[in-house]
Amino acid sequence: MLYTLVEMNRAALAPMRLLAKGTMQALENPLNPFTNTAFGRATHAASSVFERATRYYGKPEWQIPSTEIDGRTCAVTPVTSWSTNWCNLVHFETEGAPRGRPRLLICAPLSGHFATLLRGTVEAFLPTHEVFITDWTDAKMAPVWYGRFDLDDYIDHVRSAMQHIGGGAHVVAVCQPGPAVLAAIAMMSEDEDPALPATMTFMGSPIDARKSPTVPNLLAEERSFEWFREKMIYTVPAPWPGMMRRVYPGFVQLTSFMHMNWDRHVDAQARFFDHLVQGDEDSAEHHRAFYDEYLAVLDLTEEFYLQTIRRVFREHRLARGKFKYRGERRVDPSKITSVGLMTVEGEKDDISGIGQTQAAHDLCAGIPDKMQMDYIQPGVGHYGVFNGRRFEAEIVPRINAFQKKIEKLQR
């Protein structure tokens, strides 16, 4: 019912949103006598804030036209190199790039935002790597005849993506996919899969959510499992292609995240209004770019969301050695012996607390110490672990150096 009410509210606001958009266009006309007045600028700013607050934010474009390699500007084209109903493996083809560059698979989270949230992550690795990323399907866009998609299906997709790219690549798991990626590589190691990667890097991942629990971690344990099933799951309404599918809506996840830092988001909107009134277009555009991405959300299937809550955040099965793939095969990370392991955490991370990602080192007891590395980035929160200035300047060089070290050890 909530999903339907949200859609009805969006439809009801459509006329006012169009009026606000028309007002903005009228006040952008240089022939309008009110355009450059204090009243005109304030009205334009208010209309812009309202229009952006009530619009639907669809899936963003990648918007990575080029990268710089060895001082040369090279064109970048995102191309789907492998796909299923539930995932596109996007390859960022780079014109004129040297052959034989290390291959990198970025496993994007399936936790409410599109893979484009990792645009900065992709951009940071493009100068040195041949980059691939998992781009997950929005459940509200998946017709019911696509069938189910659960946590084990996610593991299958990660493994298939690694097999498509080929052995000896590097894997970076950002946030939520950490446990699934670790499970996939553990089974690949046990099976002696030739597609086994050279290294695996986990960034801000809930490998063991019992350590330094954050607000989302505590919520997952304090509420009953039935509460999540009854309060967090809704039916997709028409006219979405996935109508009648039961999902965890992206707007619910977005609301939860925003309430964690509500004052910060309110202040950001107030500053955006002021920037527009003052004519500070650079600051206003920075605001638009961030929130165009942040407010674009996707839905998760009921089965994937509930299994993740139960197996990762409530029962901590992987950390306790009780994670079973398809309910039958026990996943044992200690079987990993030849894959380099690096973990990255943020000092101020309020989503995955300190120690949750580091737990991978305890689980991967079969990896020699010389093939392991742990790094805590000072002064950054969850987002800063995989994006931003400090990520590019301090984290990426460490990851690159670690990968090169492992490659030498494996020769």
C-alpha positions as a Markdown table, in Angstrom:
| # | Residue | x | y | z |
|---|---|---|---|---|
| 1 | Met | 0.0 | 0.0 | 0.0 |
| 2 | Leu | 2.9 | 2.4 | 0.9 |
| 3 | Tyr | 4.4 | 2.0 | -2.6 |
| 4 | Thr | 1.0 | 2.9 | -4.2 |
| 5 | Leu | 0.6 | 5.9 | -2.0 |
| 6 | Val | 4.1 | 7.1 | -2.9 |
| 7 | Glu | 3.3 | 6.9 | -6.6 |
| 8 | Met | -0.1 | 8.6 | -6.1 |
| 9 | Asn | 1.7 | 11.4 | -4.2 |
| 10 | Arg | 4.2 | 11.8 | -7.0 |
| 11 | Ala | 1.3 | 12.0 | -9.6 |
| 12 | Ala | -0.6 | 14.5 | -7.4 |
| 13 | Leu | 2.4 | 16.8 | -7.3 |
| 14 | Ala | 3.1 | 16.6 | -11.0 |
| 15 | Pro | 1.0 | 19.7 | -11.9 |
| 16 | Met | 2.8 | 21.8 | -9.2 |
| 17 | Arg | 6.1 | 20.4 | -10.4 |
| 18 | Leu | 5.4 | 21.5 | -13.9 |
| 19 | Leu | 4.3 | 24.9 | -12.7 |
| 20 | Ala | 7.6 | 25.3 | -10.8 |
| 21 | Lys | 9.6 | 24.2 | -13.9 |
| 22 | Gly | 7.7 | 26.7 | -16.0 |
| 23 | Thr | 8.4 | 29.4 | -13.5 |
| 24 | Met | 12.1 | 28.6 | -13.6 |
| 25 | Gln | 12.1 | 28.8 | -17.4 |
| 26 | Ala | 10.3 | 32.1 | -17.4 |
| 27 | Leu | 12.7 | 33.6 | -14.9 |
| 28 | Glu | 15.7 | 32.4 | -16.9 |
| 29 | Asn | 14.6 | 34.5 | -19.9 |
| 30 | Pro | 16.8 | 37.6 | -20.0 |
| 31 | Leu | 13.9 | 39.6 | -21.4 |
| 32 | Asn | 11.8 | 39.1 | -18.3 |
| 33 | Pro | 12.0 | 42.2 | -16.1 |
| 34 | Phe | 12.0 | 40.2 | -12.9 |
| 35 | Thr | 14.9 | 37.9 | -13.9 |
| 36 | Asn | 17.7 | 39.9 | -12.3 |
| 37 | Thr | 15.7 | 41.2 | -9.3 |
| 38 | Ala | 16.0 | 39.9 | -5.7 |
| 39 | Phe | 12.4 | 38.7 | -6.0 |
| 40 | Gly | 13.0 | 36.9 | -9.3 |
| 41 | Arg | 16.2 | 35.2 | -8.0 |
| 42 | Ala | 14.5 | 34.0 | -4.8 |
| 43 | Thr | 11.4 | 32.8 | -6.8 |
| 44 | His | 13.6 | 30.9 | -9.2 |
| 45 | Ala | 15.6 | 29.4 | -6.4 |
| 46 | Ala | 12.5 | 28.3 | -4.5 |
| 47 | Ser | 11.0 | 26.8 | -7.7 |
| 48 | Ser | 14.2 | 24.9 | -8.4 |
| 49 | Val | 14.4 | 23.4 | -4.9 |
| 50 | Phe | 10.7 | 22.3 | -5.1 |
| 51 | Glu | 11.1 | 20.8 | -8.6 |
| 52 | Arg | 14.1 | 18.8 | -7.6 |
| 53 | Ala | 12.5 | 17.7 | -4.3 |
| 54 | Thr | 9.4 | 16.3 | -6.0 |
| 55 | Arg | 10.8 | 14.8 | -9.2 |
| 56 | Tyr | 11.6 | 11.1 | -10.0 |
| 57 | Tyr | 15.3 | 10.4 | -10.3 |
| 58 | Gly | 15.9 | 7.7 | -12.9 |
| 59 | Lys | 19.0 | 5.7 | -13.5 |
| 60 | Pro | 21.9 | 8.1 | -14.1 |
| 61 | Glu | 24.3 | 7.8 | -17.1 |
| 62 | Trp | 27.9 | 6.9 | -16.5 |
| 63 | Gln | 29.2 | 10.2 | -17.9 |
| 64 | Ile | 32.8 | 9.1 | -18.2 |
| 65 | Pro | 33.8 | 10.4 | -21.6 |
| 66 | Ser | 37.6 | 10.0 | -21.2 |
| 67 | Thr | 40.5 | 9.2 | -19.0 |
| 68 | Glu | 44.2 | 10.1 | -19.0 |
| 69 | Ile | 46.8 | 7.4 | -19.5 |
| 70 | Asp | 50.5 | 8.2 | -19.5 |
| 71 | Gly | 49.7 | 11.9 | -20.3 |
| 72 | Arg | 47.3 | 11.0 | -23.2 |
| 73 | Thr | 43.6 | 11.6 | -23.2 |
| 74 | Cys | 41.8 | 8.4 | -24.1 |
| 75 | Ala | 38.1 | 8.1 | -25.0 |
| 76 | Val | 36.0 | 5.8 | -22.7 |
| 77 | Thr | 33.0 | 3.9 | -23.9 |
| 78 | Pro | 30.8 | 1.8 | -21.4 |
| 79 | Val | 29.9 | -1.5 | -23.2 |
| 80 | Thr | 27.9 | -4.4 | -21.8 |
| 81 | Ser | 30.2 | -7.4 | -22.2 |
| 82 | Trp | 28.0 | -10.0 | -20.4 |
| 83 | Ser | 24.5 | -9.9 | -19.1 |
| 84 | Thr | 21.5 | -11.7 | -17.6 |
| 85 | Asn | 18.1 | -10.5 | -16.6 |
| 86 | Trp | 19.5 | -9.3 | -13.3 |
| 87 | Cys | 22.9 | -7.9 | -14.1 |
| 88 | Asn | 24.9 | -6.2 | -16.8 |
| 89 | Leu | 28.7 | -6.5 | -16.7 |
| 90 | Val | 29.8 | -3.1 | -18.0 |
| 91 | His | 33.3 | -2.9 | -19.5 |
| 92 | Phe | 34.8 | 0.5 | -19.9 |
| 93 | Glu | 36.5 | 0.2 | -23.2 |
| 94 | Thr | 39.4 | 2.7 | -23.4 |
| 95 | Glu | 40.5 | 3.8 | -26.8 |
| 96 | Gly | 44.3 | 3.7 | -27.3 |
| 97 | Ala | 45.0 | 2.1 | -23.9 |
| 98 | Pro | 48.1 | -0.1 | -23.7 |
| 99 | Arg | 47.5 | -3.9 | -24.1 |
| 100 | Gly | 48.0 | -6.2 | -21.1 |
| 101 | Arg | 46.8 | -3.8 | -18.4 |
| 102 | Pro | 45.5 | -5.6 | -15.3 |
| 103 | Arg | 41.9 | -6.4 | -15.3 |
| 104 | Leu | 39.7 | -5.1 | -12.5 |
| 105 | Leu | 36.2 | -6.2 | -11.5 |
| 106 | Ile | 34.4 | -3.8 | -9.3 |
| 107 | Cys | 31.5 | -5.5 | -7.5 |
| 108 | Ala | 28.9 | -2.8 | -6.9 |
| 109 | Pro | 26.6 | -3.0 | -4.0 |
| 110 | Leu | 22.9 | -4.0 | -4.4 |
| 111 | Ser | 21.7 | -1.9 | -1.5 |
| 112 | Gly | 19.5 | 0.8 | -2.9 |
| 113 | His | 21.7 | 2.9 | -5.3 |
| 114 | Phe | 22.7 | 2.3 | -8.9 |
| 115 | Ala | 26.2 | 1.2 | -9.8 |
| 116 | Thr | 26.8 | 4.7 | -11.1 |
| 117 | Leu | 27.3 | 5.7 | -7.5 |
| 118 | Leu | 30.7 | 4.2 | -8.0 |
| 119 | Arg | 31.5 | 6.5 | -10.9 |
| 120 | Gly | 34.4 | 8.1 | -9.0 |
| 121 | Thr | 35.7 | 4.6 | -8.1 |
| 122 | Val | 35.7 | 3.6 | -11.8 |
| 123 | Glu | 37.4 | 6.9 | -12.8 |
| 124 | Ala | 40.1 | 6.4 | -10.3 |
| 125 | Phe | 41.1 | 3.0 | -11.7 |
| 126 | Leu | 40.7 | 3.7 | -15.4 |
| 127 | Pro | 44.2 | 5.2 | -15.9 |
| 128 | Thr | 45.8 | 1.9 | -14.7 |
| 129 | His | 43.3 | -0.9 | -15.2 |
| 130 | Glu | 40.9 | -2.4 | -17.7 |
| 131 | Val | 37.8 | -1.9 | -15.6 |
| 132 | Phe | 34.6 | -3.9 | -15.4 |
| 133 | Ile | 31.7 | -3.3 | -13.0 |
| 134 | Thr | 28.5 | -5.2 | -12.0 |
| 135 | Asp | 25.4 | -3.1 | -12.9 |
| 136 | Trp | 22.4 | -4.6 | -11.1 |
| 137 | Thr | 18.8 | -4.6 | -12.3 |
| 138 | Asp | 16.2 | -2.4 | -10.5 |
| 139 | Ala | 13.6 | -4.9 | -9.3 |
| 140 | Lys | 10.7 | -2.6 | -10.1 |
| 141 | Met | 11.9 | -2.9 | -13.7 |
| 142 | Ala | 12.0 | -6.7 | -13.6 |
| 143 | Pro | 8.8 | -8.4 | -14.8 |
| 144 | Val | 7.6 | -11.2 | -12.5 |
| 145 | Trp | 8.4 | -13.8 | -15.2 |
| 146 | Tyr | 12.1 | -13.1 | -14.6 |
| 147 | Gly | 11.6 | -15.2 | -11.5 |
| 148 | Arg | 13.4 | -14.9 | -8.2 |
| 149 | Phe | 16.8 | -13.3 | -7.4 |
| 150 | Asp | 18.2 | -14.1 | -4.0 |
| 151 | Leu | 21.6 | -13.9 | -2.2 |
| 152 | Asp | 22.8 | -17.2 | -3.7 |
| 153 | Asp | 21.9 | -15.9 | -7.2 |
| 154 | Tyr | 24.0 | -12.9 | -6.4 |
| 155 | Ile | 26.9 | -15.1 | -5.6 |
| 156 | Asp | 26.4 | -17.0 | -8.8 |
| 157 | His | 26.5 | -13.8 | -10.8 |
| 158 | Val | 29.7 | -12.6 | -9.1 |
| 159 | Arg | 31.3 | -15.9 | -9.9 |
| 160 | Ser | 30.1 | -15.9 | -13.5 |
| 161 | Ala | 31.4 | -12.3 | -13.9 |
| 162 | Met | 34.9 | -13.5 | -12.8 |
| 163 | Gln | 34.7 | -16.4 | -15.1 |
| 164 | His | 33.8 | -14.1 | -18.0 |
| 165 | Ile | 36.8 | -11.8 | -17.3 |
| 166 | Gly | 39.2 | -14.7 | -16.8 |
| 167 | Gly | 41.7 | -15.8 | -14.1 |
| 168 | Gly | 44.4 | -13.5 | -12.7 |
| 169 | Ala | 42.2 | -10.4 | -12.5 |
| 170 | His | 41.7 | -8.3 | -9.4 |
| 171 | Val | 38.4 | -7.9 | -7.6 |
| 172 | Val | 37.2 | -5.0 | -5.5 |
| 173 | Ala | 34.0 | -5.4 | -3.5 |
| 174 | Val | 32.5 | -2.1 | -2.2 |
| 175 | Cys | 30.3 | -2.4 | 0.9 |
| 176 | Gln | 27.4 | -4.8 | 0.8 |
| 177 | Pro | 28.8 | -7.4 | -1.7 |
| 178 | Gly | 31.7 | -8.2 | 0.6 |
| 179 | Pro | 30.3 | -11.4 | 2.1 |
| 180 | Ala | 28.9 | -12.6 | -1.2 |
| 181 | Val | 32.2 | -12.0 | -3.0 |
| 182 | Leu | 34.2 | -13.7 | -0.3 |
| 183 | Ala | 31.8 | -16.7 | -0.5 |
| 184 | Ala | 32.2 | -16.9 | -4.3 |
| 185 | Ile | 36.0 | -16.8 | -4.1 |
| 186 | Ala | 36.1 | -19.4 | -1.3 |
| 187 | Met | 34.1 | -21.8 | -3.4 |
| 188 | Met | 36.2 | -21.1 | -6.5 |
| 189 | Ser | 39.3 | -21.8 | -4.5 |
| 190 | Glu | 37.9 | -25.1 | -3.2 |
| 191 | Asp | 36.9 | -26.0 | -6.8 |
| 192 | Glu | 40.3 | -25.0 | -8.2 |
| 193 | Asp | 38.5 | -22.7 | -10.6 |
| 194 | Pro | 40.9 | -21.4 | -13.3 |
| 195 | Ala | 39.0 | -18.0 | -13.1 |
| 196 | Leu | 40.3 | -17.4 | -9.6 |
| 197 | Pro | 41.4 | -13.7 | -9.2 |
| 198 | Ala | 44.9 | -12.6 | -8.2 |
| 199 | Thr | 43.6 | -10.3 | -5.4 |
| 200 | Met | 40.4 | -9.4 | -3.6 |
| 201 | Thr | 39.9 | -6.1 | -1.9 |
| 202 | Phe | 37.0 | -5.4 | 0.5 |
| 203 | Met | 36.1 | -1.8 | 1.2 |
| 204 | Gly | 33.7 | -0.9 | 4.0 |
| 205 | Ser | 32.1 | -4.4 | 3.9 |
| 206 | Pro | 30.0 | -6.1 | 6.6 |
| 207 | Ile | 32.1 | -9.3 | 6.7 |
| 208 | Asp | 31.3 | -9.5 | 10.4 |
| 209 | Ala | 28.7 | -7.0 | 11.4 |
| 210 | Arg | 29.0 | -7.8 | 15.1 |
| 211 | Lys | 32.2 | -5.7 | 15.3 |
| 212 | Ser | 31.8 | -2.0 | 16.1 |
| 213 | Pro | 28.0 | -2.2 | 15.3 |
| 214 | Thr | 26.5 | 0.9 | 13.7 |
| 215 | Val | 22.9 | 2.2 | 13.7 |
| 216 | Pro | 21.9 | 0.0 | 10.7 |
| 217 | Asn | 23.6 | -3.1 | 12.3 |
| 218 | Leu | 21.8 | -2.5 | 15.6 |
| 219 | Leu | 18.5 | -2.1 | 13.9 |
| 220 | Ala | 18.9 | -5.4 | 12.1 |
| 221 | Glu | 19.3 | -7.2 | 15.4 |
| 222 | Glu | 16.9 | -5.3 | 17.5 |
| 223 | Arg | 13.9 | -5.7 | 15.2 |
| 224 | Ser | 12.4 | -9.2 | 14.7 |
| 225 | Phe | 12.8 | -10.8 | 11.3 |
| 226 | Glu | 9.0 | -10.7 | 10.9 |
| 227 | Trp | 9.1 | -6.9 | 11.4 |
| 228 | Phe | 11.4 | -6.6 | 8.3 |
| 229 | Arg | 9.1 | -8.9 | 6.3 |
| 230 | Glu | 5.9 | -7.0 | 7.3 |
| 231 | Lys | 7.2 | -3.4 | 7.4 |
| 232 | Met | 9.9 | -3.2 | 4.7 |
| 233 | Ile | 8.4 | -5.3 | 1.9 |
| 234 | Tyr | 5.9 | -3.9 | -0.5 |
| 235 | Thr | 4.3 | -4.7 | -3.9 |
| 236 | Val | 5.3 | -2.8 | -7.0 |
| 237 | Pro | 2.3 | -1.1 | -8.4 |
| 238 | Ala | 1.4 | -0.3 | -12.1 |
| 239 | Pro | 2.7 | 1.0 | -14.4 |
| 240 | Trp | 6.2 | -0.3 | -13.5 |
| 241 | Pro | 7.3 | -3.4 | -15.5 |
| 242 | Gly | 7.8 | -5.2 | -12.2 |
| 243 | Met | 4.3 | -4.7 | -11.1 |
| 244 | Met | 3.1 | -7.4 | -8.6 |
| 245 | Arg | 6.7 | -8.2 | -7.6 |
| 246 | Arg | 7.4 | -8.0 | -3.9 |
| 247 | Val | 10.4 | -5.7 | -3.2 |
| 248 | Tyr | 12.3 | -3.7 | -0.7 |
| 249 | Pro | 11.8 | -0.2 | -2.2 |
| 250 | Gly | 14.7 | 2.0 | -2.8 |
| 251 | Phe | 12.9 | 5.0 | -1.4 |
| 252 | Val | 12.6 | 3.3 | 1.9 |
| 253 | Gln | 16.4 | 2.7 | 2.0 |
| 254 | Leu | 17.0 | 6.3 | 0.9 |
| 255 | Thr | 14.7 | 7.6 | 3.7 |
| 256 | Ser | 16.6 | 5.6 | 6.2 |
| 257 | Phe | 20.0 | 6.9 | 5.1 |
| 258 | Met | 18.8 | 10.5 | 4.9 |
| 259 | His | 17.4 | 10.3 | 8.5 |
| 260 | Met | 20.9 | 9.2 | 9.7 |
| 261 | Asn | 22.2 | 12.6 | 8.7 |
| 262 | Trp | 19.0 | 14.6 | 8.4 |
| 263 | Asp | 20.4 | 18.0 | 9.5 |
| 264 | Arg | 23.2 | 17.7 | 7.0 |
| 265 | His | 20.8 | 17.2 | 4.1 |
| 266 | Val | 18.5 | 20.0 | 5.2 |
| 267 | Asp | 21.5 | 22.3 | 5.4 |
| 268 | Ala | 22.5 | 21.2 | 2.0 |
| 269 | Gln | 19.2 | 22.3 | 0.5 |
| 270 | Ala | 19.3 | 25.6 | 2.3 |
| 271 | Arg | 22.8 | 26.2 | 0.9 |
| 272 | Phe | 21.6 | 25.2 | -2.6 |
| 273 | Phe | 18.9 | 27.9 | -2.3 |
| 274 | Asp | 21.4 | 30.5 | -1.2 |
| 275 | His | 23.8 | 29.6 | -4.0 |
| 276 | Leu | 21.0 | 30.0 | -6.6 |
| 277 | Val | 20.0 | 33.4 | -5.2 |
| 278 | Gln | 23.6 | 34.6 | -5.1 |
| 279 | Gly | 24.3 | 33.3 | -8.7 |
| 280 | Asp | 27.0 | 30.9 | -7.5 |
| 281 | Glu | 26.4 | 28.4 | -10.3 |
| 282 | Asp | 29.5 | 26.3 | -9.6 |
| 283 | Ser | 28.4 | 25.4 | -6.1 |
| 284 | Ala | 24.8 | 24.9 | -7.3 |
| 285 | Glu | 26.0 | 22.5 | -10.0 |
| 286 | His | 28.1 | 20.5 | -7.5 |
| 287 | His | 24.9 | 20.1 | -5.4 |
| 288 | Arg | 22.9 | 19.0 | -8.4 |
| 289 | Ala | 25.5 | 16.4 | -9.4 |
| 290 | Phe | 25.7 | 14.9 | -6.0 |
| 291 | Tyr | 21.9 | 14.7 | -5.3 |
| 292 | Asp | 21.1 | 13.6 | -8.9 |
| 293 | Glu | 23.1 | 10.4 | -8.0 |
| 294 | Tyr | 22.2 | 10.2 | -4.3 |
| 295 | Leu | 18.4 | 10.4 | -4.9 |
| 296 | Ala | 18.4 | 7.9 | -7.8 |
| 297 | Val | 17.5 | 4.6 | -6.1 |
| 298 | Leu | 16.5 | 1.1 | -7.2 |
| 299 | Asp | 14.4 | -1.6 | -5.5 |
| 300 | Leu | 15.7 | -5.0 | -4.2 |
| 301 | Thr | 13.8 | -8.2 | -4.5 |
| 302 | Glu | 12.1 | -9.4 | -1.4 |
| 303 | Glu | 14.1 | -12.7 | -1.2 |
| 304 | Phe | 17.5 | -11.0 | -1.7 |
| 305 | Tyr | 16.8 | -8.3 | 0.9 |
| 306 | Leu | 15.4 | -10.7 | 3.6 |
| 307 | Gln | 18.1 | -13.3 | 3.1 |
| 308 | Thr | 20.8 | -10.6 | 3.4 |
| 309 | Ile | 19.2 | -9.3 | 6.6 |
| 310 | Arg | 19.0 | -12.8 | 8.1 |
| 311 | Arg | 22.2 | -14.4 | 6.9 |
| 312 | Val | 24.6 | -11.4 | 7.0 |
| 313 | Phe | 23.2 | -8.9 | 9.6 |
| 314 | Arg | 21.3 | -11.1 | 12.1 |
| 315 | Glu | 22.9 | -14.5 | 12.1 |
| 316 | His | 26.4 | -13.5 | 10.9 |
| 317 | Arg | 26.7 | -16.9 | 9.2 |
| 318 | Leu | 29.9 | -16.3 | 7.2 |
| 319 | Ala | 31.7 | -14.9 | 10.2 |
| 320 | Arg | 30.5 | -17.8 | 12.4 |
| 321 | Gly | 31.5 | -20.5 | 9.8 |
| 322 | Lys | 27.8 | -21.4 | 9.2 |
| 323 | Phe | 27.2 | -19.9 | 5.8 |
| 324 | Lys | 25.8 | -22.5 | 3.4 |
| 325 | Tyr | 25.4 | -21.9 | -0.3 |
| 326 | Arg | 21.9 | -23.0 | -1.5 |
| 327 | Gly | 21.4 | -24.4 | 2.0 |
| 328 | Glu | 23.7 | -27.3 | 1.3 |
| 329 | Arg | 27.3 | -26.4 | 0.7 |
| 330 | Arg | 29.3 | -24.9 | 3.6 |
| 331 | Val | 31.4 | -21.9 | 2.6 |
| 332 | Asp | 34.9 | -22.0 | 4.1 |
| 333 | Pro | 37.1 | -18.9 | 3.4 |
| 334 | Ser | 40.1 | -20.7 | 4.9 |
| 335 | Lys | 40.2 | -22.7 | 1.6 |
| 336 | Ile | 41.5 | -19.5 | -0.1 |
| 337 | Thr | 45.3 | -19.9 | -0.2 |
| 338 | Ser | 46.6 | -18.1 | -3.3 |
| 339 | Val | 44.5 | -14.9 | -3.6 |
| 340 | Gly | 45.9 | -11.7 | -2.1 |
| 341 | Leu | 43.6 | -10.1 | 0.5 |
| 342 | Met | 43.4 | -6.4 | 1.2 |
| 343 | Thr | 40.8 | -4.7 | 3.4 |
| 344 | Val | 40.0 | -0.9 | 3.5 |
| 345 | Glu | 38.0 | 0.8 | 6.2 |
| 346 | Gly | 37.2 | 4.4 | 7.0 |
| 347 | Glu | 37.9 | 5.9 | 10.4 |
| 348 | Lys | 34.5 | 7.6 | 10.6 |
| 349 | Asp | 32.4 | 5.0 | 8.8 |
| 350 | Asp | 28.9 | 5.0 | 10.3 |
| 351 | Ile | 27.6 | 2.2 | 8.0 |
| 352 | Ser | 30.3 | -0.5 | 8.4 |
| 353 | Gly | 32.2 | 0.1 | 11.6 |
| 354 | Ile | 35.9 | -0.5 | 12.2 |
| 355 | Gly | 36.7 | -4.2 | 12.3 |
| 356 | Gln | 33.8 | -5.4 | 10.2 |
| 357 | Thr | 35.9 | -5.6 | 7.1 |
| 358 | Gln | 39.1 | -6.5 | 8.9 |
| 359 | Ala | 37.3 | -9.7 | 9.9 |
| 360 | Ala | 38.1 | -11.1 | 6.5 |
| 361 | His | 41.7 | -11.7 | 7.6 |
| 362 | Asp | 40.7 | -13.9 | 10.5 |
| 363 | Leu | 38.4 | -15.9 | 8.2 |
| 364 | Cys | 41.0 | -16.3 | 5.4 |
| 365 | Ala | 43.5 | -18.2 | 7.6 |
| 366 | Gly | 44.9 | -20.0 | 4.6 |
| 367 | Ile | 46.3 | -16.9 | 3.0 |
| 368 | Pro | 50.0 | -16.3 | 3.9 |
| 369 | Asp | 50.6 | -13.1 | 5.9 |
| 370 | Lys | 52.8 | -11.6 | 3.2 |
| 371 | Met | 49.8 | -11.7 | 0.9 |
| 372 | Gln | 47.5 | -9.8 | 3.2 |
| 373 | Met | 47.2 | -6.0 | 3.9 |
| 374 | Asp | 44.8 | -4.0 | 6.1 |
| 375 | Tyr | 44.4 | -0.2 | 5.8 |
| 376 | Ile | 42.3 | 2.3 | 7.7 |
| 377 | Gln | 41.8 | 5.6 | 6.0 |
| 378 | Pro | 41.9 | 8.5 | 8.5 |
| 379 | Gly | 39.3 | 11.2 | 8.4 |
| 380 | Val | 36.7 | 9.6 | 6.0 |
| 381 | Gly | 33.3 | 8.1 | 6.4 |
| 382 | His | 31.6 | 5.3 | 4.5 |
| 383 | Tyr | 31.4 | 7.2 | 1.2 |
| 384 | Gly | 35.0 | 8.4 | 1.4 |
| 385 | Val | 36.2 | 4.8 | 1.5 |
| 386 | Phe | 35.4 | 4.5 | -2.3 |
| 387 | Asn | 35.0 | 8.0 | -3.6 |
| 388 | Gly | 36.4 | 11.5 | -3.3 |
| 389 | Arg | 39.8 | 13.3 | -3.1 |
| 390 | Arg | 41.3 | 11.2 | -0.3 |
| 391 | Phe | 40.2 | 8.0 | -2.0 |
| 392 | Glu | 42.0 | 8.9 | -5.2 |
| 393 | Ala | 45.1 | 10.3 | -3.5 |
| 394 | Glu | 45.6 | 7.9 | -0.6 |
| 395 | Ile | 43.6 | 4.7 | -1.0 |
| 396 | Val | 43.9 | 3.9 | -4.7 |
| 397 | Pro | 47.7 | 4.1 | -4.8 |
| 398 | Arg | 47.8 | 1.6 | -1.9 |
| 399 | Ile | 45.5 | -0.8 | -3.7 |
| 400 | Asn | 47.6 | -0.5 | -6.9 |
| 401 | Ala | 50.8 | -1.2 | -5.0 |
| 402 | Phe | 49.3 | -4.2 | -3.2 |
| 403 | Gln | 48.1 | -5.7 | -6.5 |
| 404 | Lys | 51.5 | -5.3 | -8.1 |
| 405 | Lys | 53.2 | -6.9 | -5.0 |
| 406 | Ile | 50.9 | -9.9 | -5.3 |
| 407 | Glu | 51.4 | -10.2 | -9.0 |
| 408 | Lys | 55.1 | -10.5 | -8.4 |
| 409 | Leu | 54.7 | -13.1 | -5.7 |
| 410 | Gln | 52.5 | -15.2 | -7.9 |
| 411 | Arg | 54.9 | -15.3 | -10.9 |
